[in-house]
Amino acid sequence: MPAVKTLTIPRDAEEIVLRFGAREVRLTNLRKIFWKKLKLTKRDLLQYYADISPWLLPHLADRAMVMKRYPNGAEGEFFYMKRAPEPRPDWIEICAIPHSEGLVNFPIVQDLPSLMWLINLGCIDLNPWYARCDDWDRPDFLHFDLDPGPGANFDRVREVALRVRDILDRLSMPTYAKTTGSKGIHVYIPIKRGPLQKDVWAFAKAVAIQLESLHPQIITAEYRKVKRPHGRVLVDYNQNAWGRTLASIYSIRPTPVASVSAPVTWEIDNIRQRVKKIGDLWKPVLGKKRFDLRKLFAPPSS
């Protein structure tokens, strides 16, 4: 279990400056309501991330962060932002990734100060890149986003999650599941870096199509909503495409109940106590034991 550093943000302050050695982070609009019915403020959001940071930060380190900003809280409009805003503290690390519009400088969340800086921008959930910045087109995990369509409840999602686990077990692939914090489940597989993002996507697509053929009454691989059959759960492989992101583990989601994407629970008030008691259930995802996806690829024809 990581050593827990205590950071308490005052409840009655509207604005404060946090000091981490020579670094400073200004937190603003702390009394602004981010969840109206729950009466949760921006301060509550920042405090949650400060509390969960020892377990969260290892899952974000060295990855570009796509910012999804909610300036008016969970019920308000949001917008995506790739480029790290300017001005910004000079100690915020940058991950430069080529895009069609040129080189994009994404921020990296490496530590508590950079996490507080990012959340203060109005980011509710965290959306890190699938690959690390030193090799941004070679991911070190693949995943499946299990998304229930109309007529499919969470019991069906859980059933589909077991079918995904079963087919990957037959390939000796380790699997780790977490709630999305909304209606579905994410299944992650840590892999050795090697295959390009497009190849990881192609593998995930093949698995999803195979699952659909094995369990057509409960699973669909059809990405287009208008084409999906009623009562099925989408095994979404397209989230493995280059540039896509999913909410990180331990991310709060902008749902009416401020739910959390977590291995075992959705509630924001329970996850902090749980990780302090039992630690990070996804710690193995960060370890050296990773599946070599290349051994499942067909050898190139001569």
Backbone bond lengths (Angstrom), bond angles and torsions (degrees), N, CA, C in turn:
res aa  C-N    CA-C-N  psi(-1)  N-CA   C-N-CA  omega(-1)  CA-C   N-CA-C  phi
1 M - - - 1.452 - - 1.525 109.25 -
2 P 1.367 118.42 134.52 1.462 119.33 -179.85 1.512 111.54 -69.63
3 A 1.320 115.20 154.49 1.464 119.61 174.89 1.524 108.73 -68.46
4 V 1.321 116.95 126.00 1.455 121.64 -175.00 1.522 109.69 -88.01
5 K 1.321 116.38 121.05 1.452 121.67 176.67 1.527 108.19 -94.27
6 T 1.309 115.74 129.28 1.458 120.44 -176.20 1.523 109.92 -87.68
7 L 1.321 115.00 125.06 1.459 121.32 173.48 1.517 107.00 -133.30
8 T 1.315 115.81 117.12 1.462 120.79 179.82 1.515 109.06 -113.39
9 I 1.325 115.46 122.34 1.460 121.53 178.98 1.524 107.90 -93.52
10 P 1.312 119.12 125.60 1.471 121.21 -177.38 1.526 111.80 -56.77
11 R 1.330 115.41 142.13 1.463 120.40 -178.22 1.525 112.77 -79.76
12 D 1.305 117.30 -25.25 1.461 119.28 -173.31 1.520 113.54 -99.35
13 A 1.336 117.03 0.95 1.468 119.73 -177.30 1.530 110.80 -86.77
14 E 1.302 116.26 146.03 1.469 121.45 173.43 1.521 110.71 -93.97
15 E 1.327 115.65 -27.14 1.468 120.72 -178.82 1.526 108.19 -155.10
16 I 1.331 116.87 136.35 1.462 120.54 177.10 1.526 109.05 -141.91
17 V 1.318 115.87 164.35 1.453 122.08 173.45 1.528 107.94 -116.34
18 L 1.336 116.20 120.40 1.454 121.28 175.22 1.523 108.64 -90.15
19 R 1.312 116.88 139.16 1.466 121.41 179.29 1.528 109.69 -117.99
20 F 1.306 115.13 126.01 1.462 122.71 176.96 1.531 106.49 -122.17
21 G 1.310 116.93 84.87 1.448 119.33 -173.71 1.514 109.83 65.26
22 A 1.335 115.94 -123.38 1.462 120.42 -179.59 1.521 112.61 -83.48
23 R 1.323 117.02 -7.26 1.464 120.37 -177.09 1.528 111.17 -95.47
24 E 1.322 115.62 144.28 1.455 121.96 178.61 1.526 109.66 -126.56
25 V 1.342 115.74 141.99 1.460 122.19 175.75 1.520 107.58 -129.09
26 R 1.315 116.85 120.97 1.463 121.12 178.22 1.532 108.90 -92.21
27 L 1.320 116.47 122.48 1.456 122.86 176.45 1.526 108.55 -102.18
28 T 1.325 116.33 129.88 1.465 121.02 -172.46 1.528 111.37 -124.48
29 N 1.337 115.47 159.79 1.476 122.62 175.92 1.526 112.01 52.80
30 L 1.322 116.42 42.81 1.461 120.78 -172.65 1.527 112.86 -67.48
31 R 1.321 118.79 -25.19 1.463 120.67 -179.61 1.522 112.58 -91.26
32 K 1.324 116.96 3.49 1.463 120.49 179.83 1.525 109.83 -67.59
33 I 1.335 116.64 132.10 1.458 121.41 -178.97 1.531 109.48 -74.85
34 F 1.333 115.97 124.68 1.459 121.15 177.73 1.526 112.08 -104.70
35 W 1.336 118.08 -22.94 1.471 122.88 172.74 1.523 106.80 -132.69
36 K 1.326 116.86 107.80 1.464 120.95 -170.88 1.523 112.28 -65.07
37 K 1.338 117.65 -50.66 1.466 119.82 -176.09 1.520 111.87 -65.87
38 L 1.325 116.45 -37.09 1.458 120.51 -179.47 1.519 112.46 -83.77
39 K 1.346 115.38 -11.80 1.478 120.94 -177.48 1.522 111.25 58.17
40 L 1.322 115.98 37.08 1.463 121.17 176.31 1.519 108.98 -92.35
41 T 1.306 115.82 135.16 1.456 121.50 -175.34 1.532 111.06 -103.15
42 K 1.313 113.76 174.42 1.459 119.27 173.91 1.525 110.46 -61.59
43 R 1.320 117.29 -33.31 1.463 120.99 175.80 1.529 110.33 -61.07
44 D 1.343 118.03 -42.42 1.465 121.89 178.88 1.525 110.82 -61.87
45 L 1.338 116.41 -40.11 1.461 121.10 177.59 1.524 110.78 -61.74
46 L 1.318 116.83 -48.32 1.463 121.42 179.23 1.529 111.41 -63.53
47 Q 1.331 116.94 -39.21 1.459 119.78 -179.17 1.530 111.01 -66.46
48 Y 1.338 116.78 -39.05 1.466 119.30 176.77 1.527 110.26 -58.01
49 Y 1.328 116.53 -49.28 1.463 119.35 -177.35 1.528 111.84 -66.86
50 A 1.313 117.00 -33.16 1.469 118.93 174.69 1.524 110.28 -64.05
51 D 1.336 116.66 -41.74 1.463 120.86 -179.01 1.529 112.41 -67.65
52 I 1.322 116.97 -37.80 1.466 120.83 -174.21 1.531 111.87 -90.24
53 S 1.328 117.30 -6.42 1.467 121.50 -171.40 1.530 114.96 -56.66
54 P 1.343 121.36 -36.20 1.469 117.82 179.92 1.519 113.62 -59.65
55 W 1.330 116.86 -30.12 1.462 120.71 -179.52 1.533 111.40 -93.91
56 L 1.303 116.83 -28.66 1.460 121.71 -177.75 1.526 113.04 -77.70
57 L 1.325 117.50 -45.54 1.462 121.51 -169.90 1.526 114.42 -56.05
58 P 1.340 121.02 -38.68 1.468 118.88 178.05 1.525 113.74 -59.97
59 H 1.331 117.36 -25.61 1.463 120.86 179.86 1.531 112.19 -81.59
60 L 1.323 117.14 -12.58 1.468 121.68 -179.18 1.518 112.98 -105.33
61 A 1.318 117.37 -20.29 1.460 121.76 -170.21 1.522 112.18 -58.04
62 D 1.329 115.42 137.79 1.472 124.07 172.81 1.528 113.22 68.26
63 R 1.332 117.37 18.33 1.466 120.23 -179.90 1.529 110.36 -120.58
64 A 1.320 115.55 142.01 1.465 119.79 172.84 1.524 109.23 -61.70
65 M 1.319 115.89 144.70 1.464 121.07 -179.81 1.525 109.70 -115.88
66 V 1.329 115.72 121.91 1.463 121.08 172.01 1.520 107.19 -85.73
67 M 1.309 116.90 122.48 1.464 121.13 -175.89 1.531 110.72 -89.29
68 K 1.322 115.82 126.29 1.458 122.79 174.74 1.515 106.01 -114.70
69 R 1.321 116.49 103.25 1.456 121.36 -167.00 1.529 112.39 -102.65
70 Y 1.318 115.33 132.50 1.459 123.95 178.89 1.530 108.39 -118.03
71 P 1.309 118.52 80.13 1.477 119.59 -175.11 1.524 113.76 -62.75
72 N 1.342 117.17 -23.44 1.460 121.00 -179.06 1.525 112.64 -114.24
73 G 1.313 116.68 25.53 1.448 120.16 174.66 1.511 113.61 88.95
74 A 1.345 115.26 -179.22 1.463 121.61 -172.34 1.520 113.34 -63.68
75 E 1.342 116.97 -30.23 1.471 119.65 -179.96 1.520 112.72 -85.62
76 G 1.326 117.32 -7.82 1.460 120.63 -176.25 1.517 112.93 -90.17
77 E 1.301 116.14 178.42 1.461 122.08 177.10 1.525 109.68 -69.55
78 F 1.329 115.08 151.57 1.462 119.70 177.06 1.520 109.09 -127.36
79 F 1.314 116.11 164.74 1.460 120.73 174.06 1.519 108.83 -146.59
80 Y 1.333 115.08 149.65 1.462 121.27 177.46 1.524 109.22 -88.83
81 M 1.319 114.86 146.61 1.458 120.93 179.17 1.525 107.64 -142.75
82 K 1.317 116.44 124.56 1.458 120.97 179.97 1.526 111.64 -94.35
83 R 1.312 116.54 -49.33 1.462 120.93 -174.37 1.527 110.86 -73.93
84 A 1.302 116.31 133.47 1.457 120.54 175.94 1.525 108.88 -59.76
85 P 1.325 117.97 129.13 1.472 120.00 -175.39 1.526 112.29 -66.56
86 E 1.309 114.45 155.26 1.465 122.01 175.54 1.522 108.54 -125.20
87 P 1.326 118.03 140.81 1.477 126.17 -2.04 1.524 110.59 -73.00
88 R 1.319 115.57 159.26 1.460 123.00 177.70 1.522 107.46 -148.64
89 P 1.320 117.86 160.66 1.466 119.45 177.58 1.522 110.87 -58.73
90 D 1.327 117.01 141.45 1.464 119.62 -176.43 1.526 112.19 -71.80
91 W 1.347 117.54 -8.98 1.458 120.06 179.55 1.528 113.06 -92.79
92 I 1.330 117.69 -1.49 1.469 120.01 174.31 1.527 108.53 -71.77
93 E 1.325 116.90 120.06 1.459 120.85 -179.84 1.532 110.80 -75.03
94 I 1.328 114.80 148.84 1.464 121.97 -174.75 1.527 110.19 -119.72
95 C 1.336 114.70 141.16 1.465 121.81 172.73 1.529 107.35 -115.95
96 A 1.329 117.05 110.51 1.465 122.14 -177.67 1.522 109.87 -91.03
97 I 1.337 116.55 118.59 1.464 122.13 -177.93 1.526 108.99 -125.74
98 P 1.342 117.94 126.85 1.475 120.07 179.55 1.527 111.55 -66.04
99 H 1.331 115.43 134.42 1.454 123.33 173.69 1.527 108.07 -128.84
100 S 1.318 115.67 173.85 1.463 119.61 179.18 1.523 111.32 -61.59
101 E 1.342 116.37 -29.39 1.463 119.86 -179.88 1.514 112.60 -89.21
102 G 1.318 116.73 7.35 1.457 121.36 179.87 1.514 111.78 115.15
103 L 1.310 115.78 -169.24 1.463 120.91 -178.84 1.526 109.40 -75.20
104 V 1.327 115.47 127.44 1.465 121.21 -179.13 1.520 108.97 -108.66
105 N 1.327 116.61 125.24 1.457 122.78 179.60 1.528 110.24 -93.63
106 F 1.322 116.19 97.05 1.455 121.63 176.83 1.530 109.73 -82.58
107 P 1.333 117.77 147.22 1.464 118.98 171.63 1.527 110.65 -77.82
108 I 1.324 116.31 156.04 1.459 122.88 175.08 1.527 107.88 -119.36
109 V 1.321 115.94 134.57 1.466 120.88 175.71 1.523 107.62 -97.44
110 Q 1.326 115.82 103.85 1.460 121.54 -175.79 1.522 113.42 -103.91
111 D 1.331 116.51 -21.63 1.462 119.02 -170.92 1.523 108.60 -158.07
112 L 1.333 115.23 -179.37 1.465 120.06 -176.98 1.525 112.86 -62.73
113 P 1.337 120.62 -43.72 1.465 118.20 178.30 1.526 113.27 -58.50
114 S 1.343 117.48 -44.56 1.469 118.92 -179.47 1.527 111.24 -69.08
115 L 1.342 118.16 -30.89 1.464 121.05 175.68 1.518 110.58 -65.75
116 M 1.328 117.33 -45.49 1.457 120.82 179.17 1.526 111.03 -63.23
117 W 1.315 116.39 -39.90 1.472 120.79 177.92 1.524 110.35 -60.39
118 L 1.331 117.07 -44.43 1.461 121.09 -177.13 1.522 111.37 -68.15
119 I 1.329 117.61 -47.00 1.458 120.28 -178.89 1.525 110.58 -63.68
120 N 1.314 117.22 -33.45 1.464 120.18 178.75 1.522 112.02 -63.58
121 L 1.327 117.41 -20.46 1.469 120.91 176.37 1.527 111.87 -72.82
122 G 1.335 116.89 -5.67 1.457 120.65 -179.09 1.512 113.22 98.34
123 C 1.335 117.07 17.07 1.467 120.38 176.33 1.529 108.39 -79.32
124 I 1.321 117.16 123.15 1.461 121.25 178.20 1.516 110.05 -92.25
125 D 1.329 116.82 -54.85 1.469 118.79 174.44 1.518 109.69 -104.27
126 L 1.320 115.84 160.28 1.462 122.65 -174.14 1.521 109.22 -112.28
127 N 1.318 115.67 132.50 1.462 121.24 -172.62 1.522 110.44 -126.84
128 P 1.347 116.98 83.17 1.468 119.98 -178.13 1.521 112.45 -82.24
129 W 1.322 115.26 157.96 1.468 124.18 176.84 1.535 110.05 -66.47
130 Y 1.327 116.80 153.38 1.467 120.67 -178.15 1.526 113.09 -78.89
131 A 1.313 116.74 -20.59 1.470 121.45 178.76 1.524 108.90 -114.70
132 R 1.317 115.45 158.58 1.466 119.74 176.74 1.529 109.95 -80.72
133 C 1.308 115.75 159.51 1.462 120.58 -170.61 1.525 113.63 -66.71
134 D 1.333 118.16 -23.60 1.456 118.47 -178.76 1.533 112.13 -77.95
135 D 1.353 116.83 -6.77 1.468 120.84 176.50 1.524 106.95 -159.22
136 W 1.331 116.17 70.77 1.456 122.72 -165.06 1.527 114.82 -70.98
137 D 1.334 119.22 -6.48 1.471 120.97 177.52 1.524 112.21 -108.50
138 R 1.329 117.12 10.03 1.469 121.01 178.39 1.532 108.26 -126.93
139 P 1.330 117.15 93.47 1.466 120.86 -175.86 1.520 112.13 -67.92
140 D 1.330 115.44 156.16 1.458 119.32 176.33 1.528 111.92 -110.87
141 F 1.317 116.80 15.87 1.460 121.31 163.89 1.522 109.15 -158.66
142 L 1.339 115.67 156.52 1.454 121.41 169.38 1.523 106.41 -119.84
143 H 1.319 116.48 167.22 1.462 118.77 -175.74 1.517 110.64 -156.03
144 F 1.319 114.51 165.50 1.461 122.62 174.09 1.521 108.22 -128.34
145 D 1.326 115.17 129.49 1.458 122.33 178.52 1.528 106.99 -98.91
146 L 1.324 117.40 111.63 1.463 121.91 -177.72 1.524 108.48 -93.03
147 D 1.326 114.89 108.41 1.460 122.21 -169.70 1.531 109.76 -117.14
148 P 1.341 118.27 111.13 1.468 119.74 -178.57 1.519 111.93 -72.71
149 G 1.322 115.53 133.55 1.444 120.44 174.10 1.516 111.07 -90.86
150 P 1.340 118.43 -179.25 1.471 120.90 177.43 1.523 111.13 -53.75
151 G 1.334 116.02 132.83 1.449 120.99 179.35 1.515 114.58 89.94
152 A 1.332 117.71 -3.38 1.468 121.66 178.77 1.522 108.75 -112.21
153 N 1.332 116.92 122.78 1.458 120.55 -179.45 1.529 110.73 -98.29
154 F 1.340 116.48 -176.66 1.460 119.45 -175.73 1.523 112.26 -69.77
155 D 1.333 117.41 -28.26 1.468 119.23 174.54 1.525 110.85 -59.36
156 R 1.323 115.43 -39.60 1.469 118.85 177.70 1.527 111.31 -68.71
157 V 1.317 116.42 -36.73 1.466 119.69 176.48 1.526 110.23 -59.87
158 R 1.318 116.54 -44.68 1.464 120.29 178.41 1.527 111.28 -62.43
159 E 1.327 116.38 -39.14 1.464 119.67 177.65 1.522 111.03 -62.52
160 V 1.314 116.42 -42.68 1.460 120.57 178.80 1.522 110.70 -66.36
161 A 1.324 117.28 -38.08 1.466 120.35 177.88 1.529 110.44 -58.33
162 L 1.319 117.23 -38.80 1.467 120.48 178.00 1.517 111.39 -67.45
163 R 1.331 117.09 -35.90 1.471 119.94 177.93 1.534 110.61 -68.04
164 V 1.340 116.34 -37.73 1.469 119.95 176.08 1.526 109.54 -63.78
165 R 1.313 115.90 -46.15 1.465 119.44 178.74 1.526 111.10 -59.18
166 D 1.339 117.24 -42.24 1.469 120.92 -177.20 1.526 111.98 -61.52
167 I 1.345 116.78 -44.93 1.467 119.03 -176.52 1.528 110.51 -69.68
168 L 1.335 117.07 -33.26 1.462 120.03 178.26 1.522 111.33 -76.69
169 D 1.337 116.62 -30.41 1.471 119.76 174.46 1.521 110.77 -59.97
170 R 1.324 116.28 -37.12 1.472 119.81 -178.80 1.521 111.52 -67.60
171 L 1.321 116.01 -19.07 1.472 121.13 175.77 1.525 111.35 -98.23
172 S 1.335 115.82 7.19 1.476 122.59 -178.91 1.528 111.77 60.73
173 M 1.326 116.99 33.19 1.464 121.94 179.79 1.521 109.72 -96.47
174 P 1.331 117.97 127.26 1.470 120.30 177.77 1.518 110.75 -71.14
175 T 1.320 117.20 139.54 1.462 121.51 -177.50 1.516 110.60 -127.17
176 Y 1.336 115.21 142.61 1.461 122.22 177.98 1.523 107.87 -134.16
177 A 1.329 115.37 128.44 1.457 119.93 -176.51 1.519 111.10 -110.77
178 K 1.326 115.00 149.72 1.458 121.23 172.37 1.521 108.36 -146.07
179 T 1.300 116.00 153.53 1.457 118.62 171.93 1.524 108.86 -68.62
180 T 1.322 115.93 151.21 1.456 118.56 175.18 1.526 110.99 -75.47
181 G 1.339 115.66 -17.09 1.455 119.89 -171.16 1.510 111.45 87.16
182 S 1.336 115.79 1.36 1.458 120.67 177.28 1.523 107.99 -126.55
183 K 1.343 118.31 -106.13 1.460 120.85 -175.54 1.522 113.78 -112.22
184 G 1.330 117.40 -8.50 1.446 119.20 -170.04 1.508 115.02 -121.36
185 I 1.315 114.88 -163.52 1.452 123.46 178.85 1.522 108.33 -135.39
186 H 1.315 116.52 141.33 1.467 123.05 171.49 1.517 108.75 -104.41
187 V 1.313 116.40 132.54 1.458 121.74 174.02 1.523 107.68 -114.25
188 Y 1.338 116.52 121.12 1.465 122.49 -177.17 1.522 110.58 -111.18
189 I 1.339 115.40 147.27 1.456 123.05 175.27 1.524 108.03 -129.76
190 P 1.336 119.21 112.78 1.473 119.86 175.00 1.518 110.01 -69.77
191 I 1.329 117.10 130.09 1.465 121.88 -177.65 1.527 110.18 -127.08
192 K 1.324 114.98 156.48 1.456 120.19 173.76 1.518 109.50 -71.79
193 R 1.326 115.30 140.00 1.462 118.11 177.40 1.521 109.70 -67.27
194 G 1.307 115.52 138.29 1.457 121.59 -178.52 1.510 110.34 171.34
195 P 1.351 118.25 -66.74 1.463 120.09 178.08 1.526 111.85 -63.53
196 L 1.327 115.79 142.89 1.456 120.87 174.96 1.528 109.63 -69.01
197 Q 1.334 115.55 162.04 1.467 119.79 179.69 1.519 111.41 -55.64
198 K 1.328 118.17 -40.65 1.461 120.56 -178.91 1.527 111.94 -63.92
199 D 1.323 117.26 -32.07 1.465 120.54 179.07 1.527 110.89 -75.18
200 V 1.334 116.49 -37.12 1.462 120.25 175.37 1.524 109.28 -62.88
201 W 1.328 116.48 -42.88 1.466 121.49 177.14 1.527 110.69 -59.23
202 A 1.318 117.38 -45.00 1.466 121.27 -178.49 1.529 111.02 -63.18
203 F 1.328 116.91 -39.26 1.460 120.16 177.58 1.525 110.42 -64.81
204 A 1.339 116.63 -46.01 1.461 120.51 179.97 1.526 110.87 -60.91
205 K 1.321 117.35 -38.38 1.469 121.27 177.94 1.526 110.49 -62.44
206 A 1.328 117.20 -44.15 1.467 121.05 -179.83 1.527 110.96 -61.54
207 V 1.331 116.84 -40.73 1.469 120.47 178.71 1.528 110.35 -64.91
208 A 1.336 116.81 -44.66 1.461 120.54 -178.85 1.526 111.34 -61.89
209 I 1.336 117.10 -41.97 1.472 121.15 179.33 1.528 110.21 -65.60
210 Q 1.330 116.70 -39.70 1.461 120.13 177.55 1.528 111.08 -64.08
211 L 1.326 116.78 -41.69 1.461 120.79 177.83 1.525 111.17 -62.15
212 E 1.316 117.12 -40.52 1.460 121.03 178.08 1.519 110.84 -61.88
213 S 1.330 116.75 -41.26 1.467 119.92 -179.94 1.521 112.32 -68.82
214 L 1.345 117.60 -31.23 1.463 121.59 -179.84 1.526 112.32 -79.94
215 H 1.334 116.80 -32.74 1.470 120.99 -174.23 1.535 110.08 -133.52
216 P 1.337 117.96 62.04 1.469 120.04 -173.37 1.521 114.12 -67.15
217 Q 1.328 118.20 -17.54 1.461 120.16 -178.51 1.522 113.21 -80.40
218 I 1.326 116.54 -16.23 1.471 118.48 -177.96 1.519 113.47 -127.08
219 I 1.343 118.14 -17.00 1.469 121.61 -173.02 1.520 110.61 -121.18
220 T 1.327 115.32 140.08 1.456 121.58 169.18 1.525 109.25 -130.92
221 A 1.325 114.95 146.88 1.459 120.89 173.23 1.527 110.34 -109.39
222 E 1.330 116.84 7.85 1.462 122.30 -177.74 1.522 110.37 -75.41
223 Y 1.317 115.83 115.02 1.460 120.69 -175.30 1.528 112.23 -76.22
224 R 1.327 117.67 -31.35 1.466 120.73 -177.64 1.524 109.57 -76.09
225 K 1.321 116.53 123.75 1.461 121.01 -174.42 1.523 112.59 -59.75
226 V 1.316 116.82 -39.93 1.466 119.54 -176.18 1.528 112.11 -68.53
227 K 1.322 116.91 -17.07 1.461 121.49 -178.51 1.531 112.86 -97.62
228 R 1.331 117.57 -9.27 1.460 119.40 -175.21 1.523 111.26 -76.07
229 P 1.338 117.97 134.38 1.456 120.77 176.80 1.528 111.57 -70.74
230 H 1.315 115.84 151.88 1.463 122.34 -177.73 1.527 110.87 -66.03
231 G 1.336 116.02 142.83 1.454 121.43 172.89 1.518 115.22 79.09
232 R 1.321 117.07 11.00 1.465 120.53 -179.23 1.520 110.96 -102.99
233 V 1.319 114.63 159.58 1.457 121.83 173.77 1.526 107.60 -105.89
234 L 1.313 116.10 126.07 1.456 120.66 177.18 1.522 109.95 -75.30
235 V 1.336 116.63 123.31 1.464 120.83 168.09 1.526 105.49 -89.89
236 D 1.312 114.79 94.10 1.461 121.56 -169.99 1.522 110.14 -82.95
237 Y 1.325 115.59 106.02 1.455 122.29 177.36 1.524 111.15 -89.49
238 N 1.331 116.73 -19.55 1.460 120.50 -174.36 1.520 113.19 -67.28
239 Q 1.326 117.62 -17.58 1.453 119.15 176.60 1.527 111.96 -68.05
240 N 1.349 116.66 -8.77 1.463 120.71 174.27 1.526 112.49 -85.87
241 A 1.318 117.67 -1.29 1.461 120.30 -179.25 1.526 110.90 -67.17
242 W 1.311 115.32 155.48 1.460 121.10 -177.52 1.523 110.37 -59.57
243 G 1.324 116.01 131.37 1.456 121.26 177.32 1.514 115.09 88.05
244 R 1.350 117.96 -10.64 1.464 120.22 176.95 1.526 109.82 -79.82
245 T 1.320 116.02 157.46 1.461 120.68 176.94 1.525 109.31 -142.69
246 L 1.327 115.30 158.27 1.461 122.77 170.34 1.522 108.85 -122.56
247 A 1.319 116.08 159.34 1.460 119.89 176.67 1.524 109.70 -62.51
248 S 1.314 115.62 133.83 1.458 122.16 -179.52 1.520 111.35 -65.59
249 I 1.323 115.27 156.97 1.453 120.20 168.36 1.528 109.31 -56.82
250 Y 1.326 116.39 142.33 1.460 125.89 -178.52 1.522 113.25 72.00
251 S 1.339 117.64 7.75 1.458 119.97 174.92 1.526 110.63 -74.44
252 I 1.320 115.90 136.22 1.464 120.20 166.39 1.523 107.52 -72.86
253 R 1.323 116.54 144.60 1.462 121.31 178.16 1.532 109.46 -109.98
254 P 1.322 117.44 151.20 1.470 120.68 -178.63 1.527 111.82 -80.61
255 T 1.336 116.64 52.48 1.457 122.71 178.03 1.525 109.46 -96.04
256 P 1.324 118.48 164.40 1.471 119.74 -179.70 1.520 114.13 -59.08
257 V 1.350 117.76 -25.50 1.469 120.18 -178.70 1.524 112.13 -103.56
258 A 1.319 118.07 11.57 1.469 122.12 179.58 1.519 110.76 51.65
259 S 1.334 116.04 52.73 1.457 121.58 -176.46 1.527 110.49 -74.91
260 V 1.337 114.92 167.86 1.458 121.73 -174.48 1.524 109.58 -124.55
261 S 1.324 116.76 139.39 1.467 121.34 172.58 1.525 107.83 -80.74
262 A 1.325 115.91 106.15 1.468 120.27 -169.65 1.517 111.05 -146.16
263 P 1.325 117.66 158.34 1.461 120.60 -179.09 1.523 113.77 -62.27
264 V 1.326 117.70 -32.41 1.463 118.21 -169.11 1.521 114.71 -133.51
265 T 1.309 119.21 -11.34 1.458 118.46 -176.37 1.517 110.29 -150.85
266 W 1.313 117.20 158.26 1.454 122.61 178.72 1.521 113.12 -104.07
267 E 1.315 118.36 -21.47 1.463 120.29 -167.23 1.524 111.69 -78.63
268 I 1.317 116.21 133.07 1.462 121.73 -179.40 1.526 111.78 -63.47
269 D 1.344 117.31 -31.35 1.456 119.79 -176.06 1.516 113.20 -80.37
270 N 1.342 118.29 -13.83 1.460 120.42 -176.45 1.521 113.87 -101.26
271 I 1.313 118.21 -29.23 1.453 120.50 -170.02 1.524 111.37 -66.32
272 R 1.337 118.80 -33.37 1.462 119.87 -179.33 1.526 111.32 -65.49
273 Q 1.338 116.14 -43.05 1.458 119.07 178.21 1.525 111.32 -66.10
274 R 1.336 116.26 -36.35 1.462 119.84 -176.65 1.528 111.52 -66.84
275 V 1.333 118.26 -45.74 1.462 118.93 -178.63 1.527 111.34 -67.86
276 K 1.340 117.15 -31.77 1.463 118.90 176.64 1.522 111.25 -66.75
277 K 1.337 116.23 -30.95 1.460 120.54 -177.49 1.525 112.23 -82.59
278 I 1.345 116.89 -45.58 1.466 119.56 -172.80 1.523 113.89 -117.24
279 G 1.333 117.58 -2.82 1.462 119.54 178.97 1.517 113.29 82.25
280 D 1.299 116.01 -166.86 1.461 124.05 -175.42 1.525 109.68 -90.56
281 L 1.334 117.18 109.72 1.463 120.43 179.73 1.526 112.30 -65.47
282 W 1.306 116.94 -18.21 1.462 120.29 -179.57 1.517 112.33 -99.65
283 K 1.302 119.57 14.18 1.457 120.82 178.02 1.524 112.40 -55.77
284 P 1.365 119.94 -37.07 1.470 119.79 177.23 1.522 114.17 -60.53
285 V 1.343 117.06 -25.15 1.465 119.80 178.67 1.529 110.74 -61.86
286 L 1.322 117.19 -27.62 1.457 121.94 -178.60 1.519 112.88 -89.58
287 G 1.332 117.48 -5.45 1.457 121.17 -173.20 1.512 114.24 -79.25
288 K 1.330 115.30 -178.16 1.453 121.69 -177.12 1.526 112.77 -81.62
289 K 1.334 117.11 -18.23 1.454 120.31 -178.78 1.517 108.96 -79.94
290 R 1.333 115.81 100.60 1.452 121.96 -175.91 1.523 109.20 -130.43
291 F 1.308 116.10 150.69 1.455 121.05 -177.90 1.524 109.94 -81.19
292 D 1.326 116.69 136.62 1.463 121.83 178.15 1.518 108.32 -91.19
293 L 1.327 115.76 98.53 1.460 121.59 -176.01 1.521 111.98 -65.81
294 R 1.317 117.52 -24.07 1.471 120.75 -176.37 1.521 112.59 -63.16
295 K 1.325 117.50 -26.01 1.468 118.48 -177.44 1.515 112.02 -73.13
296 L 1.350 116.61 -10.92 1.462 120.53 175.94 1.521 112.71 -93.50
297 F 1.352 116.61 -10.06 1.448 119.88 179.91 1.523 109.76 -81.22
298 A 1.306 115.90 145.82 1.461 120.12 175.73 1.516 109.15 -70.40
299 P 1.344 117.91 140.23 1.468 120.20 178.30 1.519 110.65 -63.84
300 P 1.326 117.81 145.52 1.478 120.16 -179.63 1.533 110.59 -63.08
301 S 1.318 114.68 142.23 1.469 119.68 178.77 1.525 110.05 -72.14
302 S 1.303 116.36 142.62 1.460 120.13 -178.75 1.524 110.90 -84.35
